[in-house]
Amino acid sequence: MNDAQVRVWIRMPRQADGRFLIKSGRKDSLPNAQRERSDETSRSDAMLLNAFDHFLGWIGKMLFTCALLPACLALMLVSLPVISSAQPVALTPPQLDQLVSRIALYPDPLLAQVLTASTYWTEIPEAATWADQHSYLKGDALAQAIQADHLQWDPSILGLLPFPSVLDMMARDPGWTEQLGNAVLTQDADVMDAVQRMRQRARGYGYLATNGYVNVVSDGGYIQILPVEPNVLYVPSYDPLVVFAPPRPGFALAGAIRFGPGITIGAAFGGWGWWLGSGFIWPSHTILIDRRPWTRVWVNRVGYVHPYVRPWVRPVGPRVEVHRLRR
């Protein structure tokens, strides 16, 4: 057999770049035309082998990814509840003082309602909008509207609907409201101690005193702020930077705390914490809503139901609007 016409193809080991080398024997002895065709064939075979090699690599990566993806998703699902249920970091006394400074001088019944309502901070923005749109309703007419509109919020939120300015303040600063709610759920005694520290400070500087709106009573080292008329509440307005700091020479102390219009809370609001009154037992650090201890804390926050004297049953079905809106 003529050796010049015999072609021997040898597949060489793979190089680092993933290609196969193809070597032909007695190539130099071939005519030029056959040698060119041989070169083209070699390059074509090499390209096909290289493409097939990349295809196999892609298949391997896809199989690895498909096998790994369920495990990653399972790990994420297991981790998410742990992250979302983590208890907030405890605040220091100076941080708590600053946190409660804007509400520390509220009358005790109103302050108790604000603290408990803050633990349902996600419901406050919508409630604030409803209260603003129905601010023309007062007293029993407002209580009837709350029931007629099938409002679904927690009773602690419904109890603040007569105070649209308070709900608006809480809704405008949701970060502060959430932080306050978390502190009430995890550090309720510390929150009440902070309120007392701020009250002591304002009273020591001469800003907090009995007037026609509130009685300021010191009992056993604790300061109570009680409405002059039990069923009429006035929301105080003040600058924390002023009333919790030494007064400047010549500053009029009496004008540092101003009060809004009186808000009457009648028997119609009894289902939302006002029936027997709200407030505190300061020595034992107890919040009272409807004269019953509020015991909602971090661990039972999901299923807690407060034992109201007149339990509020949330209406079945969606919210409705049967009253004129005022924007």
PyMOL commands that set and color helices and strands:
alter all, ss='L'
color gray80, all
select helices_A, chain A and resi 3-5+27-29+32-84+93-100+108-118+121-133+139-148+155-158+164-172+174-204+240-243+253-255+267-272+282-284
alter helices_A, ss='H'
color red, helices_A
select strands_A, chain A and resi 9-11+22-24+214-219+222-227+232-233+236-237+258-259+263-264+279-281+286-289+292-293
alter strands_A, ss='S'
color yellow, strands_A
deselect
rebuild
show_as cartoon
